[in-house]
Amino acid sequence: MAALIIGIILILFCVFACLPMGLAWGAAVVAFLKGCAPVLAAFIGLVSVFIGIADIKDKREAMAEAEEEEAMKSEEGK
């Protein structure tokens, strides 16, 4: 409950800070977002590549396990 209240307070502060009648930080916020967008995109891309590689490895392992099970079943049937 406390986390929810703190979150709402921080969101309200952010809105107040960006409004022209508030702290008028809108231009600074936009400049920050423009500056961090390429870095954030690179980070997200890197994480996506690692997740994709892990997914490919998991699929290969699952296929290998399925082939082993089929081989064991065929040997038991002989």
N, CA, C and O atoms as a DFTB+ gen file, in Angstrom:
312 C
 N C O
     1  1       0.829      -1.191       0.000
     2  2       0.000       0.000       0.000
     3  2       0.874       1.256       0.000
     4  3       0.573       2.236      -0.682
     5  1       1.949       1.210       0.767
     6  2       2.832       2.369       0.827
     7  2       3.501       2.606      -0.520
     8  3       3.689       3.748      -0.939
     9  1       3.861       1.510      -1.196
    10  2       4.496       1.643      -2.510
    11  2       3.546       2.281      -3.511
    12  3       3.970       3.075      -4.352
    13  1       2.276       1.942      -3.428
    14  2       1.273       2.533      -4.319
    15  2       1.141       4.029      -4.068
    16  3       1.089       4.816      -5.014
    17  1       1.086       4.418      -2.820
    18  2       0.961       5.838      -2.475
    19  2       2.200       6.617      -2.912
    20  3       2.089       7.714      -3.461
    21  1       3.379       6.044      -2.666
    22  2       4.618       6.712      -3.083
    23  2       4.665       6.833      -4.600
    24  3       5.074       7.868      -5.127
    25  1       4.252       5.787      -5.306
    26  2       4.225       5.826      -6.762
    27  2       3.309       6.908      -7.301
    28  3       3.669       7.625      -8.235
    29  1       2.138       7.026      -6.721
    30  2       1.187       8.067      -7.145
    31  2       1.759       9.456      -6.864
    32  3       1.634      10.356      -7.695
    33  1       2.380       9.636      -5.710
    34  2       2.974      10.933      -5.376
    35  2       4.084      11.287      -6.362
    36  3       4.170      12.433      -6.802
    37  1       4.926      10.330      -6.712
    38  2       6.007      10.586      -7.657
    39  2       5.486      10.899      -9.057
    40  3       6.040      11.756      -9.745
    41  1       4.432      10.218      -9.482
    42  2       3.831      10.520     -10.784
    43  2       3.249      11.930     -10.783
    44  3       3.419      12.669     -11.753
    45  1       2.575      12.305      -9.722
    46  2       2.016      13.656      -9.632
    47  2       3.127      14.712      -9.637
    48  3       2.979      15.762     -10.262
    49  1       4.242      14.437      -8.940
    50  2       5.360      15.370      -8.962
    51  2       5.925      15.506     -10.370
    52  3       6.266      16.607     -10.804
    53  1       6.024      14.397     -11.073
    54  2       6.544      14.428     -12.442
    55  2       5.658      15.285     -13.336
    56  3       6.159      16.095     -14.117
    57  1       4.368      15.115     -13.229
    58  2       3.441      15.928     -14.029
    59  2       3.567      17.394     -13.649
    60  3       3.619      18.259     -14.523
    61  1       3.617      17.683     -12.345
    62  2       3.754      19.065     -11.878
    63  2       5.052      19.694     -12.373
    64  3       5.070      20.858     -12.776
    65  1       6.144      18.918     -12.343
    66  2       7.440      19.446     -12.750
    67  2       7.486      19.765     -14.241
    68  3       8.195      20.682     -14.656
    69  1       6.738      19.019     -15.045
    70  2       6.769      19.222     -16.503
    71  2       5.803      20.300     -16.983
    72  3       5.955      20.806     -18.094
    73  1       4.828      20.655     -16.180
    74  2       3.847      21.663     -16.593
    75  2       4.473      23.056     -16.608
    76  3       5.328      23.360     -15.777
    77  1       4.051      23.902     -17.547
    78  2       4.590      25.266     -17.612
    79  2       4.295      26.083     -16.355
    80  3       5.099      26.933     -15.973
    81  1       3.161      25.841     -15.708
    82  2       2.829      26.600     -14.505
    83  2       3.461      25.993     -13.250
    84  3       3.383      26.586     -12.174
    85  1       4.084      24.824     -13.375
    86  2       4.761      24.182     -12.248
    87  2       6.217      24.588     -12.222
    88  3       6.541      25.775     -12.174
    89  1       7.087      23.609     -12.255
    90  2       8.522      23.879     -12.252
    91  2       9.060      24.154     -13.650
    92  3      10.196      24.605     -13.800
    93  1       8.260      23.887     -14.666
    94  2       8.602      24.138     -16.079
    95  2       9.878      23.410     -16.504
    96  3      10.741      23.988     -17.165
    97  1       9.984      22.159     -16.125
    98  2      11.129      21.344     -16.514
    99  2      10.879      20.608     -17.825
   100  3      11.670      19.747     -18.210
   101  1       9.811      20.929     -18.500
   102  2       9.418      20.208     -19.712
   103  2      10.516      20.145     -20.753
   104  3      10.766      19.077     -21.312
   105  1      11.178      21.255     -21.031
   106  2      12.237      21.280     -22.043
   107  2      13.424      20.418     -21.611
   108  3      14.028      19.731     -22.435
   109  1      13.754      20.456     -20.334
   110  2      14.865      19.640     -19.837
   111  2      14.522      18.146     -19.916
   112  3      15.382      17.323     -20.231
   113  1      13.283      17.809     -19.634
   114  2      12.856      16.408     -19.716
   115  2      12.928      15.921     -21.154
   116  3      13.398      14.813     -21.409
   117  1      12.466      16.739     -22.098
   118  2      12.522      16.362     -23.508
   119  2      13.975      16.209     -23.964
   120  3      14.295      15.272     -24.696
   121  1      14.841      17.103     -23.548
   122  2      16.255      17.004     -23.904
   123  2      16.875      15.725     -23.331
   124  3      17.665      15.059     -24.001
   125  1      16.520      15.391     -22.107
   126  2      17.015      14.160     -21.505
   127  2      16.530      12.939     -22.274
   128  3      17.307      12.023     -22.543
   129  1      15.251      12.923     -22.629
   130  2      14.708      11.786     -23.376
   131  2      15.358      11.647     -24.743
   132  3      15.608      10.534     -25.207
   133  1      15.635      12.783     -25.394
   134  2      16.315      12.734     -26.690
   135  2      17.725      12.174     -26.531
   136  3      18.191      11.429     -27.392
   137  1      18.397      12.516     -25.462
   138  2      19.760      12.056     -25.238
   139  2      19.850      10.604     -24.829
   140  3      20.794       9.909     -25.207
   141  1      18.882      10.135     -24.062
   142  2      18.971       8.762     -23.573
   143  2      18.327       7.751     -24.515
   144  3      18.519       6.549     -24.334
   145  1      17.577       8.195     -25.505
   146  2      16.885       7.267     -26.405
   147  2      17.849       6.339     -27.144
   148  3      17.604       5.133     -27.172
   149  1      18.939       6.841     -27.747
   150  2      19.851       5.908     -28.436
   151  2      20.519       4.906     -27.488
   152  3      20.694       3.740     -27.840
   153  1      20.886       5.354     -26.304
   154  2      21.516       4.457     -25.336
   155  2      20.512       3.397     -24.880
   156  3      20.850       2.218     -24.776
   157  1      19.290       3.820     -24.613
   158  2      18.252       2.894     -24.196
   159  2      17.941       1.898     -25.313
   160  3      17.753       0.712     -25.041
   161  1      17.886       2.356     -26.556
   162  2      17.623       1.468     -27.692
   163  2      18.749       0.442     -27.834
   164  3      18.482      -0.732     -28.092
   165  1      19.994       0.868     -27.672
   166  2      21.121      -0.062     -27.755
   167  2      21.052      -1.102     -26.639
   168  3      21.299      -2.284     -26.877
   169  1      20.723      -0.676     -25.443
   170  2      20.620      -1.592     -24.311
   171  2      19.509      -2.611     -24.537
   172  3      19.709      -3.806     -24.318
   173  1      18.344      -2.150     -24.971
   174  2      17.224      -3.055     -25.232
   175  2      17.572      -4.027     -26.356
   176  3      17.221      -5.205     -26.292
   177  1      18.264      -3.534     -27.388
   178  2      18.689      -4.409     -28.473
   179  2      19.651      -5.480     -27.999
   180  3      19.538      -6.637     -28.402
   181  1      20.588      -5.111     -27.156
   182  2      21.554      -6.066     -26.625
   183  2      20.865      -7.137     -25.779
   184  3      21.167      -8.324     -25.900
   185  1      19.956      -6.717     -24.940
   186  2      19.206      -7.671     -24.121
   187  2      18.388      -8.596     -25.016
   188  3      18.313      -9.796     -24.752
   189  1      17.780      -8.063     -26.063
   190  2      17.001      -8.880     -26.987
   191  2      17.865      -9.921     -27.683
   192  3      17.433     -11.058     -27.873
   193  1      19.077      -9.548     -28.064
   194  2      19.993     -10.503     -28.707
   195  2      20.325     -11.630     -27.732
   196  3      20.302     -12.799     -28.116
   197  1      20.629     -11.301     -26.490
   198  2      20.937     -12.339     -25.509
   199  2      19.743     -13.257     -25.271
   200  3      19.914     -14.470     -25.148
   201  1      18.545     -12.700     -25.204
   202  2      17.351     -13.517     -25.018
   203  2      17.137     -14.424     -26.225
   204  3      16.774     -15.589     -26.067
   205  1      17.359     -13.899     -27.429
   206  2      17.217     -14.701     -28.637
   207  2      18.205     -15.854     -28.674
   208  3      17.839     -16.968     -29.048
   209  1      19.447     -15.608     -28.294
   210  2      20.461     -16.664     -28.261
   211  2      20.075     -17.738     -27.239
   212  3      20.203     -18.931     -27.515
   213  1      19.609     -17.324     -26.077
   214  2      19.196     -18.281     -25.049
   215  2      18.008     -19.106     -25.531
   216  3      17.927     -20.300     -25.246
   217  1      17.090     -18.482     -26.256
   218  2      15.925     -19.187     -26.783
   219  2      16.348     -20.246     -27.801
   220  3      15.828     -21.362     -27.787
   221  1      17.278     -19.903     -28.673
   222  2      17.766     -20.856     -29.661
   223  2      18.443     -22.043     -28.961
   224  3      18.237     -23.191     -29.354
   225  1      19.244     -21.772     -27.934
   226  2      19.901     -22.850     -27.191
   227  2      18.873     -23.755     -26.522
   228  3      19.022     -24.977     -26.530
   229  1      17.828     -23.161     -25.941
   230  2      16.783     -23.952     -25.285
   231  2      16.056     -24.844     -26.290
   232  3      15.752     -25.998     -25.987
   233  1      15.778     -24.317     -27.481
   234  2      15.101     -25.123     -28.501
   235  2      15.977     -26.283     -28.948
   236  3      15.480     -27.391     -29.148
   237  1      17.279     -26.042     -29.106
   238  2      18.204     -27.123     -29.488
   239  2      18.249     -28.205     -28.417
   240  3      18.234     -29.395     -28.734
   241  1      18.303     -27.800     -27.153
   242  2      18.315     -28.773     -26.061
   243  2      17.028     -29.570     -26.021
   244  3      17.062     -30.780     -25.794
   245  1      15.896     -28.922     -26.235
   246  2      14.612     -29.618     -26.229
   247  2      14.541     -30.613     -27.376
   248  3      14.038     -31.723     -27.198
   249  1      15.039     -30.234     -28.556
   250  2      15.042     -31.150     -29.690
   251  2      15.949     -32.343     -29.411
   252  3      15.600     -33.475     -29.746
   253  1      17.104     -32.103     -28.803
   254  2      18.027     -33.188     -28.478
   255  2      17.400     -34.140     -27.468
   256  3      17.537     -35.356     -27.601
   257  1      16.721     -33.613     -26.473
   258  2      16.053     -34.460     -25.485
   259  2      14.935     -35.273     -26.129
   260  3      14.757     -36.447     -25.806
   261  1      14.187     -34.662     -27.030
   262  2      13.110     -35.381     -27.706
   263  2      13.681     -36.504     -28.566
   264  3      13.108     -37.593     -28.616
   265  1      14.790     -36.258     -29.238
   266  2      15.426     -37.301     -30.050
   267  2      15.942     -38.440     -29.171
   268  3      15.841     -39.607     -29.550
   269  1      16.489     -38.115     -28.011
   270  2      16.960     -39.145     -27.083
   271  2      15.800     -40.003     -26.597
   272  3      15.928     -41.225     -26.521
   273  1      14.676     -39.384     -26.268
   274  2      13.505     -40.128     -25.808
   275  2      12.991     -41.048     -26.904
   276  3      12.623     -42.190     -26.628
   277  1      12.959     -40.572     -28.136
   278  2      12.505     -41.408     -29.247
   279  2      13.449     -42.580     -29.461
   280  3      13.016     -43.700     -29.733
   281  1      14.766     -42.306     -29.333
   282  2      15.740     -43.372     -29.503
   283  2      15.591     -44.409     -28.400
   284  3      15.703     -45.605     -28.671
   285  1      15.345     -43.990     -27.174
   286  2      15.171     -44.918     -26.070
   287  2      13.899     -45.740     -26.241
   288  3      13.883     -46.933     -25.935
   289  1      12.837     -45.108     -26.727
   290  2      11.579     -45.824     -26.939
   291  2      11.738     -46.862     -28.062
   292  3      11.214     -47.972     -27.965
   293  1      12.448     -46.500     -29.103
   294  2      12.630     -47.432     -30.210
   295  2      13.522     -48.606     -29.793
   296  3      13.320     -49.726     -30.262
   297  1      14.506     -48.362     -28.917
   298  2      15.360     -49.441     -28.428
   299  2      14.581     -50.369     -27.493
   300  3      14.791     -51.582     -27.509
   301  1      13.695     -49.814     -26.688
   302  2      12.900     -50.627     -25.777
   303  2      11.912     -51.491     -26.546
   304  3      11.585     -52.599     -26.121
   305  1      11.444     -50.988     -27.667
   306  2      10.470     -51.732     -28.467
   307  2      11.073     -52.894     -29.220
   308  3      10.340     -53.775     -29.669
   309  1      12.398     -52.927     -29.377
   310  2      13.044     -54.010     -30.137
   311  2      13.108     -55.280     -29.370
   312  3      13.621     -56.279     -29.874
